[in-house]
Amino acid sequence: IYDYGFKAVVSSFFADIFSNNAMNNGLLPVVIPEGMLQKLLHLLQENPSTIIEISLENQLFVIPDTGDSARFEISPYRKQCLLKGLDDIDYLVSIRDRIIEFEQREMHDYEN
């Protein structure tokens, strides 16, 4: 899906394995209420060019034509990775200095 240019998918439910795999591949799964999903599907049938807005930073899904909006949940870790374009390894590399500090502090405490 991501390779076809999609950055997000929208539904009223995603299985955990799909959500985790999607986010591991840079794809944002957005969960909205069932009623809003049905309204969106109806709008898209009437006008396939209907625009939606998704703000990962604000965790907000909006249908500008109707004014409908919904907040969606995402873990702070996954949010940071998606915003910065990081996978799990890239994230660990980005906090390398903090990891080294922690290890040195733990080793120092262990030796004393």
C-alpha positions in Angstrom: 0.0 0.0 0.0 2.8 2.4 1.0 4.6 1.7 -2.3 1.6 2.9 -4.2 1.9 6.3 -2.5 -0.6 5.9 0.4 0.6 7.4 3.6 -2.5 6.5 5.7 -5.4 4.1 5.7 -8.8 4.8 7.4 -11.2 2.4 9.0 -13.3 1.9 12.2 -11.1 -1.0 13.2 -7.7 -2.6 12.5 -6.3 -5.8 13.8 -3.2 -5.3 16.0 -0.9 -7.2 13.6 -2.0 -5.0 10.6 -1.6 -1.8 12.6 1.9 -2.8 13.8 3.0 -3.9 10.3 1.6 -0.8 8.7 3.4 1.5 11.1 6.6 -0.5 10.7 6.3 0.3 7.0 5.6 4.0 7.4 1.8 3.7 6.9 -0.5 5.4 9.4 -3.6 3.4 10.4 -6.3 5.9 11.4 -9.3 4.6 13.4 -12.4 6.7 13.3 -15.9 6.0 14.6 -18.1 3.7 12.5 -20.7 6.4 11.8 -18.1 8.8 10.5 -16.6 6.0 8.3 -20.1 5.3 6.8 -20.5 9.1 6.2 -17.1 9.2 4.5 -17.9 6.2 2.3 -21.2 7.8 1.2 -19.4 11.1 0.4 -16.8 9.2 -1.6 -19.5 7.4 -3.6 -21.1 10.7 -4.4 -17.8 12.5 -5.1 -14.6 10.3 -5.4 -12.6 13.6 -5.2 -13.7 14.3 -1.6 -10.8 15.6 0.4 -9.9 14.4 3.9 -7.3 15.8 6.1 -5.2 13.8 8.6 -2.9 15.5 11.0 -0.6 13.0 12.7 0.9 15.8 14.8 -2.5 16.8 16.2 -3.9 13.2 15.9 -6.9 14.6 14.1 -9.0 13.3 11.1 -11.2 15.9 9.3 -13.7 15.9 6.5 -13.5 19.6 5.5 -16.7 19.5 3.4 -18.9 18.5 6.3 -16.8 19.8 9.2 -16.8 16.3 10.8 -13.6 15.5 12.8 -12.4 12.8 15.1 -9.3 12.4 17.2 -7.3 9.1 16.8 -4.9 7.3 19.1 -1.3 6.4 18.4 1.5 5.6 20.8 4.0 8.5 21.4 6.8 6.2 20.2 5.1 5.3 16.9 4.0 8.9 16.4 7.6 10.2 16.7 8.9 7.5 14.4 6.3 8.3 11.7 6.8 12.0 12.0 10.6 11.7 11.7 10.5 8.8 9.1 12.3 6.4 11.4 12.1 2.7 11.7 13.0 0.9 15.0 16.7 0.8 14.2 16.9 4.4 13.0 15.2 5.4 16.3 17.7 3.6 18.4 20.5 5.2 16.4 18.9 8.6 17.0 19.1 8.1 20.8 22.5 6.5 20.7 24.1 9.1 23.0 21.3 8.6 25.6 21.8 4.9 25.5 25.6 5.2 26.0 25.0 7.6 29.0 22.6 5.1 30.5 25.0 2.2 30.1 27.9 4.2 31.6 25.7 5.3 34.5 24.5 1.7 35.1 28.0 0.3 34.9 29.3 3.0 37.3 26.5 2.1 39.8 27.2 -1.6 39.4 30.9 -1.1 40.1 30.2 0.9 43.3 
